[in-house]
Amino acid sequence: MENNNQNNAQLATFAGGCFWCMVTPFEELPGIHGIVSGYTGGHTVNPTYEEVCSETTGHAEAVQITYDPDIFPYSKLLDIYWRSVDPTDAGGQFHDRGSSYRPAIFYHNEEQHKEALASKEELEKSGRFNKPIVVALEPATVFYPAEEYHQGYHHKNPLRYKYYRQGTGRDAFLQQNWNTPKDKEELRKRLTPMQFEVTQNKGTEPPFRNEFYNNTEPGLYVDIVSGEPLFSSKDQFDAGCGWPSFSKPLHGGNIQEHQDYSHGMSRVEVRSREADSHLGHVFNDGPKPGGLRYCINSAALRFIPKDKLEQEGYGRYLPDIEEKA
């Protein structure tokens, strides 16, 4: 998450089942200053986790997001919210049942209320679901931060979090209901054969015979399919492997990671969030302090030099780019 100026910061509050699982969809996106897990919508003052789970407080588990609307508007937060929940289930979310896991959008002002209502009606009219959209829209009330061990739980207990998330059925539901079918023929016309093979069929380009493995020019790497920003040149390093290597993504929220057992190996696949393009894999042999190496196919990327960021509409990413010595 960013630590930039928060003079224009606003709050957004969402309930979507287990608050552990509602942090990661919004985390590390541009304009997101902070995310706190907590309890809201009930009648008990300073409730504990055990009290909320007992269904006696009226509170729901929720996340409260501090964000800059000029960088990341509320409409985009709503879009992420809908794509992170089952909006047809008012009795809980996935395997987590009860009022403490109910889905709700807690609006902080009338403008948020109007936007939330419009987005809910738009989803209803889209026909994506064959059941009514039942997420409640409620005025925001006092928000009580949860106990410290719940904050950033996925970072503190990554394995337990992954097993929990998969076990609830959340990921399977989201994959089934929110992955938009791609127009493969349109992509075949737009991409080179190698770009198509890498991004759509999880292919791998030859090492040392690809466009960016030894690039030293400052700039921004974006998804070849969607144009979403993925990596900065300042985080690129020579790993000697023959593919572009990065110590971290530009914003973690634009990257998805999945376990990959293909070819008789156990690896972590890296995909783009918006276009769901296969990018490469991430390994634990990168430079300190992070220790990660994002090994990415050049064919999945388009490079925008620093001096062309403004004219191509990526000017706000200039602070993320720096000249190399």
C-alpha positions as CSV (number, residue, x, y, z in Angstrom):
1,M,0.0,0.0,0.0
2,E,1.1,3.5,-0.7
3,N,2.3,6.1,1.9
4,N,1.7,9.2,-0.3
5,N,-0.2,12.3,0.6
6,Q,-3.5,11.6,2.2
7,N,-5.0,15.1,2.2
8,N,-7.7,13.9,-0.2
9,A,-8.2,10.5,1.5
10,Q,-11.7,9.1,1.8
11,L,-13.1,5.9,3.4
12,A,-14.9,3.0,1.9
13,T,-16.3,0.1,3.9
14,F,-17.3,-3.3,2.6
15,A,-18.5,-6.6,4.2
16,G,-18.0,-9.7,2.1
17,G,-17.7,-12.7,4.5
18,C,-14.4,-13.4,6.2
19,F,-12.4,-10.1,6.4
20,W,-9.1,-12.0,5.8
21,C,-10.3,-12.6,2.3
22,M,-11.5,-9.1,1.7
23,V,-8.1,-7.4,2.2
24,T,-6.2,-9.0,-0.7
25,P,-8.5,-7.8,-3.6
26,F,-7.8,-4.2,-2.7
27,E,-4.3,-4.4,-1.4
28,E,-1.4,-2.6,-3.0
29,L,-3.4,-0.9,-5.7
30,P,-2.5,2.7,-6.6
31,G,-4.3,5.2,-4.5
32,I,-5.0,2.7,-1.7
33,H,-3.5,4.2,1.5
34,G,-4.6,1.5,4.0
35,I,-6.9,-1.4,4.7
36,V,-8.2,-2.3,8.2
37,S,-10.1,-5.4,9.1
38,G,-12.9,-4.9,11.7
39,Y,-16.5,-5.0,12.7
40,T,-19.4,-2.7,11.9
41,G,-23.2,-2.5,11.4
42,G,-24.1,-3.8,14.9
43,H,-25.0,-2.5,18.3
44,T,-22.2,-3.6,20.6
45,V,-19.4,-1.2,21.6
46,N,-15.9,-2.5,21.0
47,P,-16.9,-6.1,20.2
48,T,-14.4,-9.0,20.3
49,Y,-14.0,-11.5,17.5
50,E,-15.6,-14.2,19.7
51,E,-18.6,-11.9,20.4
52,V,-19.1,-11.1,16.7
53,C,-18.9,-14.8,15.7
54,S,-21.5,-15.6,18.4
55,E,-24.1,-13.6,16.3
56,T,-25.1,-11.5,19.4
57,T,-23.7,-8.1,18.4
58,G,-25.3,-7.5,15.0
59,H,-21.9,-6.6,13.6
60,A,-20.5,-8.0,10.3
61,E,-16.8,-8.6,9.6
62,A,-15.7,-5.9,7.2
63,V,-12.8,-4.0,5.8
64,Q,-12.4,-0.2,5.8
65,I,-10.3,1.2,3.0
66,T,-8.6,4.6,3.0
67,Y,-8.2,5.7,-0.6
68,D,-7.6,8.6,-2.9
69,P,-10.6,9.0,-5.2
70,D,-8.5,11.0,-7.7
71,I,-6.2,8.0,-8.2
72,F,-8.6,5.1,-7.5
73,P,-12.3,6.2,-7.8
74,Y,-15.1,4.7,-5.7
75,S,-16.6,3.1,-8.8
76,K,-13.4,1.0,-9.3
77,L,-13.6,-0.1,-5.6
78,L,-17.2,-1.2,-6.2
79,D,-16.2,-3.2,-9.3
80,I,-13.5,-5.0,-7.2
81,Y,-16.0,-5.6,-4.4
82,W,-18.6,-7.3,-6.7
83,R,-15.9,-9.5,-8.2
84,S,-14.9,-10.6,-4.7
85,V,-18.2,-11.9,-3.3
86,D,-21.3,-13.9,-4.0
87,P,-23.8,-11.1,-4.3
88,T,-26.8,-13.5,-4.3
89,D,-26.2,-14.9,-0.8
90,A,-27.4,-12.8,2.1
91,G,-27.0,-15.5,4.7
92,G,-23.2,-15.5,4.7
93,Q,-20.5,-16.0,2.2
94,F,-19.5,-19.4,0.8
95,H,-18.8,-21.9,3.7
96,D,-19.0,-19.1,6.3
97,R,-22.6,-18.7,7.5
98,G,-24.5,-16.3,9.7
99,S,-25.1,-12.6,9.9
100,S,-21.5,-11.8,10.9
101,Y,-20.5,-12.9,7.4
102,R,-23.3,-11.1,5.5
103,P,-22.4,-9.1,2.5
104,A,-23.0,-5.3,2.7
105,I,-21.8,-2.0,1.3
106,F,-21.6,0.6,4.0
107,Y,-21.7,4.0,2.3
108,H,-20.1,7.1,3.9
109,N,-22.0,9.8,2.0
110,E,-24.8,10.3,-0.4
111,E,-22.5,10.1,-3.5
112,Q,-21.2,6.7,-2.4
113,H,-24.8,5.6,-1.9
114,K,-25.8,6.7,-5.4
115,E,-22.8,5.0,-7.0
116,A,-23.4,1.8,-5.0
117,L,-27.1,1.7,-5.8
118,A,-26.3,2.3,-9.5
119,S,-23.7,-0.4,-9.6
120,K,-26.0,-2.9,-7.9
121,E,-28.7,-2.2,-10.4
122,E,-26.3,-2.5,-13.3
123,L,-25.2,-6.0,-12.0
124,E,-28.8,-7.0,-11.6
125,K,-29.6,-6.0,-15.2
126,S,-26.5,-7.7,-16.6
127,G,-28.0,-11.2,-16.1
128,R,-24.7,-12.5,-14.9
129,F,-26.5,-14.3,-12.0
130,N,-29.9,-16.1,-12.2
131,K,-30.8,-15.1,-8.7
132,P,-31.4,-11.6,-7.2
133,I,-28.6,-9.4,-6.0
134,V,-29.1,-9.2,-2.3
135,V,-26.2,-7.2,-1.0
136,A,-27.4,-4.7,1.5
137,L,-26.6,-1.0,1.2
138,E,-26.3,0.5,4.7
139,P,-25.1,3.9,6.0
140,A,-21.7,3.6,7.6
141,T,-21.6,3.7,11.4
142,V,-18.9,3.2,13.9
143,F,-16.1,0.9,12.7
144,Y,-14.2,-1.1,15.3
145,P,-10.8,-2.4,14.2
146,A,-10.4,-6.1,14.8
147,E,-7.7,-7.6,17.0
148,E,-4.1,-7.1,15.8
149,Y,-3.6,-10.8,14.9
150,H,-6.4,-10.4,12.3
151,Q,-4.7,-7.4,10.6
152,G,-2.8,-8.5,7.5
153,Y,-3.5,-12.1,8.4
154,H,-2.6,-13.4,4.9
155,H,1.0,-12.0,5.4
156,K,1.3,-13.4,8.9
157,N,-0.1,-16.9,8.1
158,P,0.2,-17.3,4.3
159,L,-0.2,-21.1,4.1
160,R,-3.2,-21.2,6.5
161,Y,-4.8,-18.3,4.7
162,K,-4.4,-20.0,1.3
163,Y,-5.8,-23.3,2.5
164,Y,-8.7,-21.5,4.3
165,R,-9.5,-19.4,1.2
166,Q,-9.5,-22.4,-1.1
167,G,-11.5,-24.6,1.4
168,T,-14.3,-22.1,1.7
169,G,-15.1,-22.4,-2.0
170,R,-14.6,-18.7,-2.6
171,D,-12.0,-19.0,-5.3
172,A,-13.9,-21.7,-7.2
173,F,-17.0,-19.5,-7.2
174,L,-15.2,-16.4,-8.4
175,Q,-13.4,-18.3,-11.1
176,Q,-16.6,-19.8,-12.4
177,N,-18.7,-16.6,-12.2
178,W,-16.4,-13.8,-12.9
179,N,-13.8,-14.9,-15.5
180,T,-15.0,-13.4,-18.7
181,P,-14.5,-15.7,-21.8
182,K,-11.8,-14.3,-24.1
183,D,-12.2,-13.7,-27.8
184,K,-9.4,-15.9,-28.8
185,E,-9.7,-15.2,-32.5
186,E,-9.5,-11.4,-31.9
187,L,-6.4,-12.0,-29.8
188,R,-4.8,-14.2,-32.5
189,K,-5.2,-11.3,-34.9
190,R,-3.8,-8.8,-32.5
191,L,-0.9,-10.7,-31.0
192,T,2.2,-12.4,-32.5
193,P,2.2,-16.2,-32.4
194,M,4.6,-16.1,-29.5
195,Q,2.6,-13.5,-27.5
196,F,-0.5,-15.6,-28.0
197,E,1.2,-18.8,-27.0
198,V,2.7,-17.3,-23.8
199,T,-0.3,-15.3,-22.6
200,Q,-3.1,-17.7,-23.5
201,N,-1.5,-21.1,-23.4
202,K,1.0,-20.7,-20.6
203,G,3.9,-21.0,-23.1
204,T,7.5,-20.0,-22.4
205,E,9.7,-18.1,-24.9
206,P,13.4,-19.0,-25.4
207,P,15.8,-17.6,-22.9
208,F,18.2,-14.9,-24.1
209,R,16.3,-14.7,-27.4
210,N,13.5,-12.3,-26.3
211,E,13.0,-8.6,-26.3
212,F,13.6,-7.4,-22.8
213,Y,15.8,-9.8,-20.9
214,N,18.7,-7.4,-21.0
215,N,16.8,-4.1,-21.2
216,T,18.4,-1.2,-19.2
217,E,16.3,1.7,-20.4
218,P,14.1,3.3,-17.7
219,G,10.4,2.8,-18.3
220,L,7.2,0.9,-17.5
221,Y,6.2,-2.7,-18.4
222,V,2.5,-3.2,-19.1
223,D,0.4,-6.3,-20.1
224,I,0.6,-6.8,-23.8
225,V,-3.2,-7.7,-23.9
226,S,-4.8,-5.1,-21.6
227,G,-2.1,-2.4,-21.0
228,E,-2.4,-2.7,-17.2
229,P,0.8,-1.6,-15.5
230,L,2.8,-4.5,-14.1
231,F,6.5,-3.8,-13.5
232,S,8.9,-0.9,-13.3
233,S,12.4,-0.9,-14.8
234,K,13.8,0.2,-11.4
235,D,12.9,-3.2,-10.0
236,Q,14.4,-5.1,-13.0
237,F,17.7,-6.9,-12.4
238,D,19.9,-9.3,-14.3
239,A,19.3,-12.8,-12.9
240,G,21.4,-14.5,-15.6
241,C,18.4,-16.7,-16.5
242,G,17.7,-15.2,-20.0
243,W,14.3,-13.7,-19.2
244,P,13.3,-10.3,-17.7
245,S,13.5,-10.5,-13.9
246,F,12.0,-8.2,-11.3
247,S,12.3,-8.1,-7.6
248,K,8.6,-7.1,-7.2
249,P,5.6,-6.0,-9.2
250,L,4.7,-2.4,-9.6
251,H,1.6,-2.9,-7.5
252,G,0.8,-6.3,-6.0
253,G,-2.9,-5.8,-6.7
254,N,-2.3,-6.1,-10.4
255,I,-0.7,-9.6,-10.1
256,Q,-2.3,-13.0,-9.4
257,E,-0.4,-16.0,-8.1
258,H,-1.5,-19.6,-8.6
259,Q,0.1,-22.9,-7.7
260,D,1.4,-24.6,-10.9
261,Y,2.1,-28.3,-11.0
262,S,2.6,-28.6,-14.7
263,H,5.7,-30.4,-16.2
264,G,6.2,-32.4,-13.0
265,M,7.2,-29.3,-11.0
266,S,5.7,-27.3,-8.2
267,R,5.9,-23.6,-9.1
268,V,4.0,-20.4,-8.5
269,E,2.5,-19.0,-11.7
270,V,2.2,-15.2,-12.1
271,R,-0.8,-13.9,-14.1
272,S,-2.1,-10.4,-14.7
273,R,-5.3,-9.4,-12.8
274,E,-7.3,-7.7,-15.5
275,A,-6.5,-9.7,-18.6
276,D,-5.7,-12.9,-16.8
277,S,-2.6,-13.3,-19.0
278,H,0.0,-15.8,-18.2
279,L,3.2,-13.8,-17.4
280,G,5.7,-16.3,-16.0
281,H,6.6,-17.5,-12.5
282,V,7.9,-16.2,-9.2
283,F,10.8,-17.8,-7.3
284,N,12.4,-17.4,-3.9
285,D,16.0,-16.8,-5.2
286,G,15.8,-13.1,-5.8
287,P,17.8,-10.2,-4.2
288,K,17.3,-9.1,-0.6
289,P,15.4,-7.8,1.2
290,G,12.4,-9.3,-0.5
291,G,14.2,-12.3,-1.9
292,L,11.8,-12.8,-4.8
293,R,12.5,-13.2,-8.5
294,Y,9.6,-12.6,-10.9
295,C,10.7,-14.4,-14.0
296,I,8.5,-12.9,-16.8
297,N,8.2,-13.6,-20.5
298,S,9.0,-10.6,-22.7
299,A,6.2,-11.8,-25.0
300,A,3.7,-11.0,-22.2
301,L,4.9,-7.4,-21.9
302,R,4.9,-4.1,-23.7
303,F,7.6,-1.6,-22.7
304,I,6.9,2.1,-22.5
305,P,10.0,4.2,-22.2
306,K,10.1,6.9,-19.5
307,D,9.9,9.8,-22.0
308,K,6.8,8.4,-23.5
309,L,4.7,7.7,-20.4
310,E,2.9,11.0,-20.5
311,Q,1.8,10.8,-24.2
312,E,0.6,7.2,-23.7
313,G,-1.5,8.0,-20.7
314,Y,0.8,6.6,-18.0
315,G,2.2,9.9,-16.7
316,R,1.2,9.2,-13.1
317,Y,3.6,6.3,-13.0
318,L,6.6,8.6,-13.5
319,P,7.5,8.6,-9.8
320,D,7.7,4.8,-10.0
321,I,10.4,5.0,-12.7
322,E,14.0,6.0,-12.0
323,E,17.1,6.3,-14.1
324,K,19.6,3.5,-13.7
325,A,23.1,4.4,-12.8
